[in-house]
Amino acid sequence: MFARILKHEWRLLATDGSLWLVVGIFAVAIAYGTFTGARWVRFQQAAIAEAGQEEADRFSRQEAAISRLNRGELTLSPFADPRNAQTAGGRLAARYAVMPPAPLAPLAVGQSDLLPYYFKVTTDSRENVTAATELENPHRLLAGRVDLAFVLIYLYPLLVLAFSYNLLSAEKEQGTLSLALSQPISLARLVVGKVTIRFAVFVIVLAVLGGVAA
């Protein structure tokens, strides 16, 4: 009898066009969240690569300047001399500390758009260093980016509610609940069957679409 309930519930869900509509919307949301997460990671990687290239070019220029200074071909003030430890540590020889995105970073942006993922390390005071951060669109920071984690945390529960809020009320309105309970089955077993088939559908949708996104 329990297997018959599962089969009957699946037939009802499969013939319900709203199920496939919601699954399609959910698939589009997962695809969009994955796309925006991957785009943000590409932006991070490009910024880190640009910072590394700037550092390499700056070091090359300072090495060339030091060679010319040692040969007496160039004269600079102490504030521009790369051989000066204070000048080099504060500006000319600063290094970048970077935290590259992890392999699964496109699936969850998290607070990577709020916290710096690369930082120029110098001998300046703490106030000067912490103030030298990039600015981001405050409206975007307020709303947050739509990634796969956002879809699963905020939109997936709505999908569950959309197909489970009327498990018994729909049966009562259609007058089929009393007919179903006239069979040798309890109300609890009927509810478990309805919940089980919906749970299976949700898990399969999440596993397939989430696996493709990953």
Disulfide bonds with the S-S distance in Angstrom:
none
